[in-house]
Amino acid sequence: MHTRFILIQTSHAGNVGGTARAMKVMGFDDLVLVAPRWANVLRREETIQRASGANDVLAKARIVDTLDEALDGIEHLCATAMTPRDFGPPTRHPREHFAALLGTPEALASTRPGGVAFLFGSERFGMRNEDVYRCHTCLSIPTDPQFGSLNLAAAVQLIAYDWRQALGGYALPPASAPERPLADAKALAGMLQHLEQALVAVDFLDPAAPKKLMPRLNQLFNRAAPTEEEIHILRGVAKAMLQTAAQAKTGPHVPSLRESLPPEGACSALGRPGGETR
């Protein structure tokens, strides 16, 4: 559906560039400026910088003197306002209005408007009442009641996003990184055996009383579903542990973790049964 964004009496060149960028990322390119502050606003440096590459939208944009000139070929007009007006078109949530406007997917295309325009007023004063009265609806973006002021380009981005989603949206791009193959059961078992040797070598695992450490690690890695590459990394870690343990045994004797623990039933130096701590 043809879509046009109309900025009325815009005073800041950067907002024109920001609007062009907001439109381009949502796939829209019909921009009309009604009586902007700067006659050369489409060529100003700030405009081009804020457009961030949406130069094709700026090149296609038109500048006109009156709103009437901006509405050629448009059938449905949507004003934008922060607060509802007592008189004029109904104020609606953008998504609510878009759903009603487009109808169900089964609705006949002939019941939909041929062209839709979104009108945005000046940064300081918003839209004039006489311009709002010409519209079919007034869109109000739900914001914090205590601070509802939106930058013009930000408001355009929100409306453009909701409208694009209502039209069907864009699919997510395919993943750039290829999927890594998961390790099979044989590779996982080999890694666990290698890791068990390393844990014994660093005195973390007592082979005489292994309890359920390795079965628990097996379950952990089953849940993690490691890839082949990750299995290679874990085997590298186990290899380094074995090498470090072997080198340590050739130097001065360092008590292992099990050797440094007091014998079972022995009293610690800080807490003697039946006596005071000291």
C-alpha positions as CSV (number, residue, x, y, z in Angstrom):
1,M,0.0,0.0,0.0
2,H,1.4,3.4,-0.9
3,T,2.5,5.3,2.2
4,R,3.5,8.9,2.5
5,F,5.0,10.8,5.5
6,I,4.3,14.5,5.6
7,L,6.2,16.9,7.8
8,I,4.5,20.3,8.3
9,Q,6.6,23.4,9.0
10,T,9.5,21.5,10.4
11,S,12.1,23.8,12.0
12,H,15.1,21.5,12.6
13,A,17.0,20.1,9.7
14,G,18.2,17.2,11.8
15,N,14.7,16.0,12.2
16,V,14.3,15.8,8.4
17,G,17.3,13.6,8.1
18,G,16.2,11.5,11.1
19,T,12.8,11.1,9.5
20,A,14.4,9.9,6.2
21,R,16.4,7.3,8.1
22,A,13.4,6.1,10.1
23,M,11.4,5.7,6.9
24,K,14.2,3.9,5.0
25,V,14.7,1.2,7.6
26,M,11.0,0.4,7.4
27,G,10.9,0.4,3.6
28,F,9.2,3.7,3.0
29,D,10.5,6.4,0.7
30,D,7.7,9.0,0.0
31,L,8.5,12.1,2.1
32,V,6.9,15.5,1.6
33,L,7.8,18.6,3.5
34,V,5.2,21.4,3.8
35,A,6.7,24.9,4.2
36,P,9.8,23.9,6.2
37,R,11.9,26.5,7.9
38,W,14.8,26.1,5.5
39,A,14.2,26.1,1.7
40,N,17.4,24.1,1.2
41,V,16.7,21.8,4.1
42,L,17.2,18.6,2.0
43,R,20.8,19.7,1.2
44,R,21.8,21.0,4.6
45,E,24.8,19.2,6.2
46,E,22.9,18.4,9.4
47,T,20.1,16.8,7.4
48,I,22.5,14.6,5.4
49,Q,24.4,13.6,8.5
50,R,21.2,12.6,10.4
51,A,20.0,10.6,7.4
52,S,22.9,8.2,7.9
53,G,22.8,6.9,4.4
54,A,19.1,7.4,3.5
55,N,20.1,9.8,0.8
56,D,17.8,8.2,-1.7
57,V,14.8,9.2,0.5
58,L,16.1,12.8,0.6
59,A,16.7,12.8,-3.1
60,K,13.1,11.8,-3.8
61,A,11.6,14.0,-1.2
62,R,9.4,17.0,-2.2
63,I,9.0,20.4,-0.7
64,V,5.6,22.1,-1.2
65,D,3.9,25.3,0.1
66,T,0.6,23.9,1.2
67,L,-0.9,20.8,2.7
68,D,-3.2,20.5,-0.3
69,E,-0.2,19.9,-2.6
70,A,1.1,17.2,-0.3
71,L,-2.1,15.1,-0.4
72,D,-2.3,14.2,-4.1
73,G,-3.1,10.5,-4.5
74,I,-3.8,10.0,-0.8
75,E,-7.2,8.7,0.4
76,H,-6.7,8.1,4.1
77,L,-5.1,10.8,6.4
78,C,-3.7,10.1,9.9
79,A,-2.8,13.0,12.1
80,T,-0.5,12.6,15.0
81,A,-1.0,14.2,18.5
82,M,0.3,13.7,22.0
83,T,-3.1,14.4,23.6
84,P,-6.7,13.9,22.4
85,R,-8.7,16.9,21.2
86,D,-12.2,17.7,22.3
87,F,-13.3,18.1,18.7
88,G,-12.2,16.5,15.5
89,P,-11.4,12.9,14.3
90,P,-11.3,10.1,16.9
91,T,-8.0,9.6,18.7
92,R,-6.7,6.0,18.5
93,H,-3.8,3.8,19.3
94,P,-1.7,3.3,16.1
95,R,-1.9,-0.5,16.2
96,E,-5.6,-0.5,17.0
97,H,-6.3,1.8,14.1
98,F,-4.0,0.0,11.6
99,A,-5.7,-3.3,12.4
100,A,-9.2,-1.8,11.8
101,L,-7.9,0.0,8.6
102,L,-6.5,-3.1,7.0
103,G,-9.1,-5.6,8.2
104,T,-8.5,-9.3,8.2
105,P,-6.2,-11.0,5.6
106,E,-9.4,-12.3,3.9
107,A,-10.8,-8.8,3.4
108,L,-11.1,-7.6,-0.1
109,A,-8.3,-5.3,-1.3
110,S,-10.9,-2.9,-2.7
111,T,-12.1,-2.1,0.8
112,R,-8.7,-0.7,1.8
113,P,-7.5,2.8,1.0
114,G,-5.2,3.2,-2.0
115,G,-2.9,5.6,-0.3
116,V,-2.2,6.5,3.4
117,A,-0.4,9.6,4.7
118,F,0.9,10.2,8.2
119,L,1.0,13.9,9.1
120,F,3.4,15.4,11.7
121,G,3.3,19.0,12.9
122,S,6.1,21.3,13.9
123,E,8.4,20.5,16.7
124,R,7.2,23.5,18.9
125,F,3.5,23.6,18.3
126,G,2.5,20.2,16.8
127,M,-0.4,20.1,14.3
128,R,-2.8,23.0,13.8
129,N,-6.4,22.2,14.5
130,E,-7.5,23.0,11.0
131,D,-5.0,20.4,9.6
132,V,-6.2,17.7,12.2
133,Y,-9.8,18.3,11.2
134,R,-9.0,17.2,7.7
135,C,-7.8,13.8,8.8
136,H,-9.8,10.5,9.3
137,T,-8.1,9.7,12.6
138,C,-5.6,11.1,15.1
139,L,-2.9,8.7,16.2
140,S,-1.5,9.0,19.7
141,I,1.5,7.0,20.7
142,P,1.0,5.6,24.2
143,T,3.8,7.1,26.5
144,D,4.4,7.8,30.1
145,P,1.7,10.2,31.3
146,Q,4.3,12.2,33.2
147,F,6.6,12.6,30.2
148,G,5.0,12.1,26.8
149,S,7.1,14.4,24.6
150,L,8.7,12.5,21.7
151,N,11.3,13.8,19.3
152,L,9.8,14.2,15.8
153,A,12.1,11.6,14.2
154,A,11.5,9.2,17.0
155,A,7.7,9.6,16.6
156,V,8.1,8.9,12.9
157,Q,10.1,5.8,13.6
158,L,7.4,4.4,16.0
159,I,4.6,5.0,13.5
160,A,6.6,3.6,10.6
161,Y,7.4,0.5,12.6
162,D,3.8,-0.2,13.7
163,W,2.6,0.5,10.1
164,R,5.2,-1.9,8.6
165,Q,4.2,-4.6,11.1
166,A,0.6,-4.1,10.2
167,L,1.5,-4.6,6.5
168,G,3.2,-7.9,7.3
169,G,6.6,-6.8,8.6
170,Y,10.0,-8.2,7.6
171,A,11.3,-11.6,8.2
172,L,14.5,-11.9,10.3
173,P,17.6,-12.4,8.3
174,P,19.1,-15.9,8.2
175,A,21.8,-16.6,10.8
176,S,25.2,-15.6,9.5
177,A,27.1,-18.2,11.4
178,P,26.7,-21.8,10.2
179,E,25.4,-24.3,12.7
180,R,28.1,-26.3,14.5
181,P,27.6,-30.1,14.6
182,L,26.9,-31.5,18.0
183,A,29.3,-34.0,19.5
184,D,28.2,-37.6,19.3
185,A,28.0,-40.0,22.3
186,K,31.4,-41.5,21.5
187,A,33.1,-38.1,21.5
188,L,31.4,-37.2,24.8
189,A,32.4,-40.4,26.5
190,G,36.0,-40.0,25.4
191,M,36.1,-36.5,26.7
192,L,34.6,-37.6,30.1
193,Q,37.2,-40.3,30.4
194,H,40.0,-37.8,29.6
195,L,38.5,-35.4,32.1
196,E,38.3,-38.1,34.8
197,Q,42.0,-38.8,34.4
198,A,42.8,-35.1,34.8
199,L,40.6,-34.8,37.9
200,V,42.4,-37.7,39.5
201,A,45.7,-36.2,38.6
202,V,45.0,-32.9,40.3
203,D,43.6,-34.8,43.4
204,F,40.1,-33.5,42.9
205,L,38.6,-37.0,42.3
206,D,39.5,-39.9,44.6
207,P,39.4,-43.0,42.3
208,A,38.9,-45.2,45.5
209,A,35.7,-43.3,46.3
210,P,34.4,-41.6,43.2
211,K,30.8,-41.5,44.4
212,K,28.6,-40.0,41.6
213,L,30.9,-37.2,40.3
214,M,31.4,-38.6,36.8
215,P,27.7,-39.6,36.3
216,R,26.7,-36.1,37.3
217,L,29.2,-34.5,34.9
218,N,27.9,-36.8,32.2
219,Q,24.3,-35.6,32.9
220,L,25.6,-32.0,32.9
221,F,27.2,-32.3,29.5
222,N,24.2,-34.2,28.1
223,R,22.0,-31.1,29.0
224,A,24.6,-28.7,27.5
225,A,24.7,-30.6,24.2
226,P,28.3,-29.5,23.4
227,T,29.5,-29.2,19.8
228,E,32.5,-31.1,18.4
229,E,34.6,-28.0,18.7
230,E,33.6,-27.5,22.4
231,I,34.6,-31.2,23.1
232,H,38.0,-30.4,21.6
233,I,38.4,-27.4,23.9
234,L,37.4,-29.5,27.0
235,R,39.9,-32.2,26.0
236,G,42.6,-29.5,25.7
237,V,41.8,-28.3,29.2
238,A,42.1,-31.9,30.5
239,K,45.4,-32.3,28.7
240,A,46.8,-29.1,30.3
241,M,45.6,-30.3,33.7
242,L,47.5,-33.7,33.3
243,Q,50.6,-31.9,32.1
244,T,50.6,-29.5,35.0
245,A,50.0,-32.3,37.5
246,A,52.9,-34.3,36.0
247,Q,55.3,-31.3,36.3
248,A,54.2,-30.6,39.9
249,K,55.1,-34.2,40.9
250,T,58.7,-33.7,39.7
251,G,59.2,-30.7,42.1
252,P,59.0,-30.3,45.9
253,H,56.2,-32.2,47.5
254,V,53.1,-30.1,47.9
255,P,50.3,-31.6,50.0
256,S,47.3,-32.4,48.0
257,L,43.8,-31.2,48.9
258,R,43.0,-34.6,50.5
259,E,46.3,-34.7,52.4
260,S,45.7,-31.2,53.8
261,L,42.4,-32.1,55.3
262,P,42.5,-33.2,59.0
263,P,41.8,-36.9,59.6
264,E,38.2,-37.9,60.0
265,G,37.1,-37.3,63.6
266,A,40.0,-35.1,64.4
267,C,39.4,-31.7,66.1
268,S,40.2,-28.5,64.3
269,A,42.4,-25.9,66.0
270,L,39.6,-23.5,66.3
271,G,36.9,-25.7,67.8
272,R,37.7,-28.4,70.3
273,P,34.9,-30.6,71.5
274,G,34.0,-29.7,75.1
275,G,36.5,-26.9,75.2
276,E,36.8,-23.2,74.3
277,T,37.9,-21.9,71.0
278,R,41.1,-20.0,70.8
